[in-house]
């Protein structure tokens, strides 16, 4: 391939890289603080849930409102999660590592308030350290029913964190603070 053909191909590839179905988007991180206690563990499973709209400052509503503004007043056609992490809070008592809380697959999911349908945001296997620990993101807002997606944009869902308890977690009297951080992107 001569130099001129190479340059033509290179320019064509660069042009195509910028093309996509969703030209307009808005991204922002959204965090939610969750708590888990040894005494709340049921059937060897640690579970914590909290309404997304109850977080201080309601960062998910701020995200959706800013996305609508960025998308010329329209609601996002779909929302993706580009990154999801879990961090063990410094104020935790009885655990200094996520491996002292969980063992096995830990999931974060969204449970819709009216339908009770669940949508998995992501998972991680055997998290350790204090984090932030990255999750494998599996969330797909396009797979939600129209009703669930409307509830999602309205912030009418709970963030649910669940996973098998580490062997000693139930007996150590632990009270842990956990933060899930989502990097949401809204598309037209």
N, C-alpha and C positions, 0 to 999 in steps of 0.2 A: 504494500500500500504506500503510495507516495504521500508526500507531506500535505499537498492540497486536499486529497481525499480524507486524510486523517483529520485535518482541521474541520472539514465539512461534517464528518461524522461526530466529532467532538462537540461542535456547536449544536447539532441536532439532539444529541444526548442531553446536553445541558438544558436545552429548551424543554424537553420532555420531562426532565426531573422536576421542574417547577409546576407541571400540570397535574391536576388531580380533580376528583369529584367535589371536594370540599375546600374551596379556595378561601373562604372566610371562617376564621375560628377564633376562640378565646380560651386561654389557659390560666389556671390558678391553683395553688395548693389549698387544700381544705383539711384541717386536722380535727380530730375528735378524741376527747379524753375518756377513757373507760377505767373501771375499777374491777378488781377480782379479789376475792377473799378465799382462803382455804376452807372456811366454814360454809361457803356457798357452793362448793363443788358437789355435784350430784352425779351418781353413777360414774365416778372417776373422770368426769368431764368438767373443764373450766369453761364457763359461759358468762359473758358480759354483754349487755346491750344498752343502747341509749338512742333516743330520738335525735336524728341529725339536726333538727331545728332547735334543740334545747342547749346546744353548745353555746358558750359565751360569745356574744357578738353574731351568732348565727352565720358562720362563714359560708355555709352552703348556699343560703339565700343570697348572700352578697355575690357569690360566684355566679349564680343563675341571673340575678339582676344585671350584673356587669356584662355577662354574655349577651343578654338581650340588647343591651345598649350597644355593644360592639357589633351585633348582627342586625343593626338598623331596626330595632324594636320587635324583631321576630324571636319567637322561642327557638331554642336550638333544635335542629332536626334529629340530632343524636349527640350523645355524650360518651366520651371514651376516658379510660383511666390509663395514663401513660406510665404511672409509677405508683406503687403502694408500699408503704413501709410500716413496721411496728417497732416501737421503742418502749423499753421499760423505764418508767419514770424514776428520777433520783430520790423521790420521797417514798419509794416502796419499802415496806418492812417485811423481812423474812425471805427476801430473794434479791440477788444481785445480778442474776442472769436469767434470760428467758427460758433457758434449759432447766431452771429450778421451778418453773411454772408449768411448762408444757413439755410433752414428749410425743412425737408423731406429727401428724398433719394438723396444722392450725389453719382455720379458714376465717375469712371475713366475708360476711354477706349482708345484703340489704333485705329486710323483711318489710313489705309494704303494709301500711297501717290498715287499710280497708279490706284488701283481698287476702292478706297473710301470705301471699306468694313470696318466695325467696329467690334472690338473684345473687349468685356467688360473685364477689368482687375479685377474690384471689385466694391463694394459699401458699404456705411455706411448710417444708418438712423439717422437723426437729430444730426450731430456732434456738440460737445460743447467743451469748453476749448480751449487752444491754441495748444494742441496736444503734441506729436504725437498721433493721433487718428487712431486706427487700423480699417482696412476695411475687409469685408468678401471677400476673393479672389475667383473669379469664372473663371479666365483665364485658357484656355486649348489650348495650341499651337497645339495639335494633331487634333483639330477640324478645324484648318486653312486649306485653300486650299494650294497646293504646291506652287503656285505663291505668295500668301500672306505670307507664311512662309519664302520664299526666301527674300521677301521685309523686313520682320521682322528682320531676321538675318543681313541684310544689313543696318538696321537702317533707313529704308525709311518709317517712320510712324510718325504721330503726337500723342502726349499724349493729350487727351481731358479730361478736368475736367468740369462737369456740374451738376447743381442741382438747385432746387427752391430757389429763393432769400428769405432771411429773410424779414419779413414785413417792417422793416425800412431801409434795406440796400440801396434800390434805391434812397432814399431821403437824405442820410447822407453824400454824397460826399466822400465816402470811396475809398481808393486805397490800396488794400491788396496784400501782398506777401504770396504765398502759396508754400510749398514744398511737392511734392509727392516722397516718397522713396519706391523703389521696392527691395525686396530681391530675385533676380533671381537665379535659379539653372539650369545649362545646363547638359543634359544627353547625353550619346552616342547613 
